[in-house]
Amino acid sequence: MPSVPAAGRQFVVEADGGSRGNPGPAGYGAVVLDPATGETLAEAAEFIGVATNNVAEYKGLIAGLRAARELDPSASVRVRMDSKLVVEQMSGRWKIKHPDMRPLAAEAARILPSSQVSYEWIPRERNKHADRLANEAMDAGKRGERWSPSRSTADLSSAADASAARVVGDAAAGAARARAALAGAGAGSGSGSRAGADTGALVSAGVPVAAGVAASTSAQGTEVGSAPSVGWGTSADLGAPATFVLLRHGETALTPSKRFSGSGGSDPELSAVGRGQAERAAAAFAERGTIEAIVSSPLRRCRETAAAVAARLGLDVHIEEGLRETDFGAWEGLTFGEVRERYPDDLDAWLGSAKAAPTGGGESFATVARRVAAARDRLIAAYPRRTVLAVTHVTPIKTLVRLALGAPPESLFRMELSAASISAVAYYADGNASVRVLNDTGHLR
């Protein structure tokens, strides 16, 4: 039987919720912990029927706050959740636009005085106790039963995880120490790691692809690396990065036939397939709950894709002109074969040099790189240490990846980017960049 704390204690509430279908069969879990000892003071979990992930997460928060209040209504409570949406909304930094969320947020806010409650986002892997409780509740619901604390093993599993961590050590911290040692610093000088940043849970396939240095481009089109050395060759900044989650827009009528479609053409809308892709991407981001802001190319197909995500997340869309697609000049609307037939010399020049522009006054890749790099720098300055969804096009996404890797311009022709695919790049204060994801389409399956 958990002990009852003395009056005025501090509690940690960890809460989570999940939906197997979003919406689908859903449940929540919450645990109240003693921050000094790590002792479990109370647990709560329940199957709530068909609901979305966000509703389940709010229900878990409410249950956790109520459990803390029952233990000590005067306690200070630090809520820790892996739902960026709930944390930011309850902290008052994000608007609550979704009608299903408003009454739940209001209910949570009434449980304890706001002066007693603070909120902190944590990665999913650090919220395993509450996650296991939520899954136990959903499993019980599937069997037609109610969750029972007497049958729960979530606390035991969490204790086993903690014990293993103490024995094995944290791999991310070990990687940081290795980087510091290779840079000539003391082996114990690294106190954290980029791998510990919240971007690790952004995308289901979020395994780092490569790491490099963010490059800039001079007015003459010559690429210049930023001051720090690449990768392990420098004492790394280990703080949370500014992370761009790069979403290519959904299909238009021009996409299946792979016609040139840039910023100088007809500005097509999303097709029915493209709208479906945008909705599936929106559902995936709503489930992950890590997006803090949304920016978009000014072109219609991107604005429509961004609007679908924004509607699910309750965020506004900010237009960034620098994220527009290349102006392909006279090639707009043509297939590659048609351009080869009509403008063979111009096409050969374009394929051979980043400084060559499409026929009829289009943009060269060097020009696009300068524009995209400037937009990147503006966004990094505007959203330091935050996770931003950037809805844009093939060339800007490939350019951001290329610059992060320090790769040559010809690498643009060696990347595949599907419609509505997700890529991600993290930018650190020391000037380094890390490509986390490229062309993930798992959310579309």
Salt bridges, closest charged atoms under 4 A:
GLU14 OE2 - ARG80 NE 2.98
ASP34 OD2 - ARG9 NH2 1.37
GLU43 OE2 - HIS129 NE2 2.64
GLU88 OE1 - ARG93 NE 2.61
ASP100 OD2 - HIS98 ND1 3.91
GLU107 OE2 - ARG66 NH2 2.42
GLU120 OE1 - ARG78 NE 3.28
GLU120 OE2 - ARG80 NH1 3.82
ASP139 OD1 - ARG20 NH2 2.96
GLU145 OE1 - ARG143 NE 3.17
GLU145 OE1 - ARG151 NH1 3.26
ASP161 OD2 - LYS128 NZ 3.97
ASP161 OD2 - ARG132 NH2 2.86
ASP198 OD2 - LYS84 NZ 3.85
GLU223 OE2 - ARG402 NH1 2.26
ASP267 OD1 - ARG301 NH1 3.94
GLU269 OE1 - ARG300 NH2 2.91
GLU292 OE2 - LYS84 NZ 3.98
GLU292 OE1 - ARG386 NE 3.68
GLU304 OE2 - ARG300 NE 3.10
ASP316 OD2 - LYS95 NZ 3.96
ASP316 OD1 - LYS97 NZ 2.28
GLU320 OE2 - ARG378 NH2 2.51
GLU338 OE1 - ARG259 NH1 3.04
ASP348 OD1 - ARG340 NH1 2.61
GLU363 OE2 - ARG324 NH2 3.89
GLU363 OE1 - ARG371 NH2 2.91
ASP377 OD1 - ARG376 NE 2.96
ASP430 OD2 - ARG194 NH2 3.04
